[in-house]
Every structure is written in C-alpha cells, then in structure tokens.
Amino acid sequence: MAQGQFQSVVNFVNAPGTPGDLAAEAPLVSQSVIVDSDGVTPNTIGFGASYITNVIPFGEGQNTVQTGNPTGTAVFAGIMANSKEQASFGGKSGPLSPTLDLADKSQVSVVSEGHMWVYMNTPSNIGDVVVYNNVTGELSCYPPSAVLPIGSSNAYATVYQFSNSAPGLCRIWLNPGVTGL
C-alpha cells in the first residue's frame, strides 16, 4: 500500500478512518486468523482474504487465510482489519514509515460482517458491489447491475457511505446474508 494513502497533511477535518478500521458499533462478525500468502503478495490490512485449505503446519485451514483468492474458488474469509492491534515494523523506507502490510504467519482479525473503512481502488458510488482482486486482495467496486469483473471475487459488501469520483477511502457494509451481491 502506498504511503500516500495515509493522511499526510493537516486539514480542517480529519480523515474519517484508516483502511481496515471499524466504522460503527454495528453487528459485527470477526475472527482471529493467521495470514500467510507465502510471500506472493503483501498481507495488507483492508484487503480481502480467503481461507487456505490443507495448510501444514498450521492445521487444516480453519484458521489460515491468504490475501486474495488465487484459485478463484476459495471461501471468502473477510477483510483484514484492526491495524492498531498489529506490531508495526515499518515500511520499505524505514522502521518508522507507515505501513498496513503484515508479515506472513501474522495473526490478524478478519471481518466478514459489519461496517468498515476501506481504500477503494476504483471510483465508488453508494450501493456499488464490493469485490476483491483474486491476486492482490485489493478492493474495488462495480454497479449492482453489472457483471462480476473477471479476476475478482465477491466480498459480500456494498459501498455504504462516501461516493468518490476517484479511488479513495469509503465506508462499506459487509453483509453476507444479502442476496443478489
């Protein structure tokens, strides 16, 4: 994740949240898992993750996720969340540089139901369907009347607040019980 996605200037109004932060005290389904993308892609807070099966030595996949959905057939685990729970070892430019990336085999919370702040990789409108890239886990959205973009998996969420004409921070509502997503 680029450093430019963190608030870097003083505004009259602070940024409403950080990607991966919870946005409301609403019904929430979250669990603690181990993330291990085997060094293929960064494990970035605020990105989509899917369950890994037949993982050794961590078990049979009940508690292990990977960023994205490389096979396109894995079960959606949720969006990696709660950056403030993580020990930060810094980013590429030094030990104090901001980052939302986690090392492989880190423990992280994934949220599968609730309200979250996320960085949307595409312009967004309230009501758009949220998907995650199968390779990188980055979130994007598309209008509900369109077809699921190739190379993406459903995040079972909609844009709930903050339409953007360019990529940017928005609030989503993860709701796996809603049909038609």
Secondary structure, DSSP 8 states (H G I E B T S, - for coil): --GGGS--S--SS--S--TT-B--SS--EEEEEEE--TTSS-EETTSEEEE--S-TTT-SSTTEEEES-TTS-S-EEEEEE-GGGS----BTTBTTS---EE-TTEEEEEEEEEEEEEEESS-B-TT-EEEEETTT--EEEE-TTS---TTEEEEEEEEEE--BSSSEEEEEEE-TT-TT-
